[in-house]
């Protein structure tokens, strides 16, 4: 019988509106990183973007 290890922290999907730093009038691009917390989600993105936090979708239970 195989044992499945459960993670103590699950990943969440965060929503950011990414805007390029170098272009002041650039269009926003929605970014959806999957990470454990907001700080990790920001660090996975490109440094050339400003990332205002938009939200996090609610967690859905799996039956």
Secondary structure, DSSP 8 states (H G I E B T S, - for coil): -------SS--EEEEEEEEESS-TT---EEE--EESSHHHHHHTS-TTEEEEEEEE-------
